């Protein structure tokens, strides 16, 4: 496995890209992740790996602006899973679901590129919206099966 893209976080809360020898923002870190770079963020004073906290910070900022991915109800359920015996199963479910989603997107892009070399990007947005809806429905099914939906509540998660 290749070495991760190393970023150091200094006490002044600035992030330093050791590959490019420059200071970067959380937005730059988000761009690296979207470019499929495996990143690692290290606290410069303690040497601790703080990658998870930086990624959570990016997600928090994304959720606070624009169109959030997670509803309040879903976030509440996530928190409840932390103390439940199903935490490992839930974590595995999310990991497998997101992995399947990424693989499906890769296959669809390859097929679309073969069929329509100059396809319109608007159609990608439509496909992504549809896949997100499917993912939410799968999530809802999981929660129902795990017994975390009140009886008689057949509604879908809405924002």
C-alpha positions as CSV (number, residue, x, y, z in Angstrom):
1,X,0.0,0.0,0.0
2,X,1.3,3.5,-0.9
3,X,2.2,6.0,1.8
4,X,-0.6,8.3,2.6
5,X,-0.6,12.0,1.6
6,X,0.8,13.6,4.8
7,X,-0.6,16.8,6.3
8,X,0.5,18.3,9.5
9,X,-1.7,20.4,11.8
10,X,0.1,23.1,13.7
11,X,-0.9,24.7,17.0
12,X,-2.1,27.8,15.1
13,X,-4.8,25.5,13.6
14,X,-3.1,25.7,10.2
15,X,-2.8,22.6,8.0
16,X,0.5,22.1,6.2
17,X,0.7,20.0,3.0
18,X,4.1,18.2,3.3
19,X,3.9,17.0,-0.4
20,X,3.4,20.5,-1.8
21,X,5.2,22.4,1.0
22,X,2.4,24.9,1.6
23,X,-0.4,25.7,4.0
24,X,-3.8,24.4,2.9
25,X,-7.4,24.8,4.0
26,X,-10.1,22.2,4.9
27,X,-11.4,22.8,1.4
28,X,-8.1,21.7,0.0
29,X,-8.1,18.5,2.1
30,X,-11.6,17.8,0.9
31,X,-10.4,18.2,-2.7
32,X,-7.5,15.7,-2.0
33,X,-10.0,13.2,-0.6
34,X,-12.3,13.6,-3.7
35,X,-9.2,13.0,-5.9
36,X,-9.0,9.6,-4.2
37,X,-5.8,10.5,-2.2
38,X,-5.3,8.5,1.0
39,X,-4.6,11.3,3.5
40,X,-3.1,11.3,7.0
41,X,-3.3,14.3,9.2
42,X,-0.8,14.4,12.1
43,X,-0.8,16.8,15.0
44,X,2.6,18.5,14.8
45,X,3.1,18.7,18.6
46,X,1.9,15.3,19.8
47,X,2.4,13.3,16.7
48,X,-1.1,11.8,17.0
49,X,-3.1,10.8,14.0
50,X,-6.0,13.3,13.8
51,X,-7.3,12.3,10.4
52,X,-10.7,11.2,11.6
53,X,-11.3,14.5,13.4
54,X,-10.3,16.5,10.3
55,X,-12.6,14.4,8.1
56,X,-15.5,14.9,10.6
57,X,-14.9,18.6,10.6
58,X,-15.1,18.6,6.8
59,X,-18.4,16.7,7.0
60,X,-19.7,19.0,9.6
61,X,-19.0,22.1,7.4
62,X,-20.6,20.3,4.4
63,X,-23.7,19.5,6.5
64,X,-24.0,23.1,7.7
65,X,-24.1,24.6,4.3
66,X,-26.2,23.8,1.3
67,X,-28.0,20.5,1.0
68,X,-27.3,18.2,3.9
69,X,-26.9,14.5,3.3
70,X,-28.0,13.5,6.8
71,X,-31.3,14.4,8.3
72,X,-31.6,15.1,12.0
73,X,-33.4,11.8,12.4
74,X,-30.6,9.9,10.8
75,X,-28.0,11.7,12.9
76,X,-30.0,10.8,16.0
77,X,-30.0,7.2,15.0
78,X,-26.3,7.2,14.4
79,X,-25.8,8.5,18.0
80,X,-28.0,5.8,19.4
81,X,-25.9,3.1,17.6
82,X,-22.8,4.2,19.6
83,X,-24.1,2.5,22.7
84,X,-25.9,-0.4,21.1
85,X,-24.6,-3.9,20.6
86,X,-25.3,-3.5,16.9
87,X,-22.6,-0.8,16.5
88,X,-20.2,-3.1,14.7
89,X,-22.9,-4.5,12.4
90,X,-24.0,-0.9,11.6
91,X,-20.5,0.2,10.9
92,X,-20.0,-2.8,8.6
93,X,-23.3,-2.1,6.9
94,X,-22.4,1.5,6.2
95,X,-18.9,0.6,4.9
96,X,-20.2,-2.1,2.6
97,X,-23.1,0.1,1.3
98,X,-20.7,3.0,0.5
99,X,-18.2,0.6,-1.1
100,X,-21.0,-0.9,-3.2
101,X,-22.2,2.6,-4.2
102,X,-18.7,3.7,-5.2
103,X,-18.2,0.5,-7.3
104,X,-21.6,1.0,-8.9
105,X,-20.7,4.6,-9.8
106,X,-17.4,3.5,-11.4
107,X,-19.1,0.9,-13.5
108,X,-21.8,3.2,-14.6
109,X,-19.3,5.9,-15.6
110,X,-17.4,3.4,-17.6
111,X,-20.5,2.1,-19.4
112,X,-21.7,5.7,-20.1
113,X,-18.3,6.6,-21.5
114,X,-18.6,3.7,-23.9
115,X,-22.1,4.5,-24.9
116,X,-22.0,8.2,-25.0
117,X,-18.5,9.6,-25.3
118,X,-19.6,13.2,-25.0
119,X,-22.4,12.7,-22.4
120,X,-24.1,15.7,-20.7
121,X,-23.0,16.3,-17.1
122,X,-26.6,17.1,-16.1
123,X,-27.5,13.5,-16.6
124,X,-24.7,12.6,-14.0
125,X,-26.5,14.8,-11.5
126,X,-29.8,13.0,-12.2
127,X,-28.1,9.6,-11.8
128,X,-26.4,10.7,-8.5
129,X,-29.7,11.9,-7.2
130,X,-31.4,8.6,-8.0
131,X,-28.5,6.6,-6.4
132,X,-28.8,8.8,-3.3
133,X,-32.5,8.0,-3.0
134,X,-31.8,4.3,-3.4
135,X,-29.1,4.6,-0.6
136,X,-31.6,6.3,1.7
137,X,-34.2,3.6,1.0
138,X,-31.6,0.9,1.9
139,X,-30.8,2.8,5.1
140,X,-34.5,3.0,6.0
141,X,-34.9,-0.7,5.4
142,X,-31.9,-1.4,7.6
143,X,-33.3,0.8,10.4
144,X,-36.7,-0.9,10.1
145,X,-35.1,-4.3,10.3
146,X,-33.1,-3.2,13.3
147,X,-36.3,-2.0,15.0
148,X,-35.3,1.7,15.2
149,X,-38.5,2.9,13.5
150,X,-41.6,3.5,15.6
151,X,-44.4,1.1,14.7
152,X,-46.7,2.5,12.0
153,X,-44.1,5.1,10.8
154,X,-43.8,4.2,7.1
155,X,-42.7,7.6,6.0
156,X,-39.4,8.2,4.1
157,X,-36.7,10.4,5.6
158,X,-37.3,14.0,4.3
159,X,-35.2,17.1,5.1
